[in-house]
Amino acid sequence: MINHEEHIIDTVQKVMPAVVSIMVGKTYQELLRERPQELMVPHGDHIDPPPPEEALPHTPGGKIRVGGGSGFLVSPDGMIVTNKHVVHDHTAEYIITTAAEDIYTAKVLARDPMDDVAILKIEAQNLPVIPLGDSNHIQLGQCVLTVGTALGEFQNTVSSGIISGLSRFINAITDMEGHSQRLRGLIQTDAAINPGNSGGPMVNLNGEAVGINAAVVFGAQNIGFAIPINRARRDLKELEKFGRIRKPFLGIRYVLLNPLLQKKFGLPVSHGALILREGVPGRPAIVQGSAAHKAGIHEADIIIELNHKPIDDKTAIEDVLENLPLGKKVEAKILRKGAEKMIAIMVEEQLPQNAETAEEPLPWFGKRE
């Protein structure tokens, strides 16, 4: 019978070959056009101009390295699971480096607009894989390992810890523009998760992936979060069956209300979802042609209930949508100019052109204490 230390070593040896590093690349011209502020360097009382292209770090493909993360192989023919926020840029190049130091260019097959999951593909065969476990059966205190490329530099970094909490939710910044995403139902762990670990696997001692490393709380110690692996399992099945990840979609942006925001906006209620546009051109409160638009929902409406479930700081719009089948007609109780009103909404599939406009609390609505 092997001891605990030997068990961990055996698990690491089992999963490590299937963990990959993801490098994000853009051309110098794209960076100058899209993100010039990232190339500016503060220097005393002035800002230096962008450095020459040859002075910047490059990917193996010759592009400028602008980010990275981790992922893991789930099929012998090159399917990789990672976080959506690692591969959110639709025009970037994604370079995969395996544990064997083989290098591939990856294609992004699908991005899950609600659960921060993405599926990539590289052209290869007979690759090692990590089997998917069942995140519905993990328990508090259970031992887990997290694997990934810590800080984007240290590939094959392993941390150990326990499951510290279940069904957590946080609001995480998910792109360079500061947009946030409400991540819910997360697994909390005290195993170290560092920038660059995002997208790597959280595995049990049987070598099965039970989560996807997703986020860390800055300023805190030993608090990291992972996305339950069953969400990736569902996305893989959707991709196999339909060629895409199908998600219910209303087409709204909103602020989850609380007593502070009630007072700030002078509203009659302290709960619900206030429909509000983001202060960025091209990001309206209600997406044209969406289910919410067809149902007659207006900006400044407050959705108090959806499918007879109250909307508050613990239950957001996407929490209700997650469990609704496509094509189902549901009722929404809204507050419009102080009067309650019932509206029927058809739950529709999120279309590809709306892939980055899923229901989400606006980035400035505040942290949950």
Sequence and secondary structure as in RCSB ss.txt:
>XXXX:A:sequence
MINHEEHIIDTVQKVMPAVVSIMVGKTYQELLRERPQELMVPHGDHIDPPPPEEALPHTPGGKIRVGGGSGFLVS
PDGMIVTNKHVVHDHTAEYIITTAAEDIYTAKVLARDPMDDVAILKIEAQNLPVIPLGDSNHIQLGQCVLTVGTA
LGEFQNTVSSGIISGLSRFINAITDMEGHSQRLRGLIQTDAAINPGNSGGPMVNLNGEAVGINAAVVFGAQNIGF
AIPINRARRDLKELEKFGRIRKPFLGIRYVLLNPLLQKKFGLPVSHGALILREGVPGRPAIVQGSAAHKAGIHEA
DIIIELNHKPIDDKTAIEDVLENLPLGKKVEAKILRKGAEKMIAIMVEEQLPQNAETAEEPLPWFGKRE
>XXXX:A:secstr
   HHHHHHHHHHHHGGGEEEEEEEE HHHHHHH HHHH EEETTEEE    GGGS B TTSSEEEEEEEEEE S
TT EEEE GGGG  TT EEEEE TT  EEEEEEEEEETTTTEEEEE S SS     B  GGG  TT EEEEEEEE
TTTEEEEEEEEEEEEEEEEEEEE STT  EEEEEEEEEESS   TT TT EEE TTS EEEEEEEE TT SS EE
EEEHHHHHHHHHHHHHHSS   EE  BEEEE  HHHHHHHT S SSSEEE   SSTT  SB TTSHHHHHT  TT
 EEEEETTEE SSSS HHHHHTTS TT EEEEEEEETTEEEEEEEE EE  GGGTT  SEE TTS    
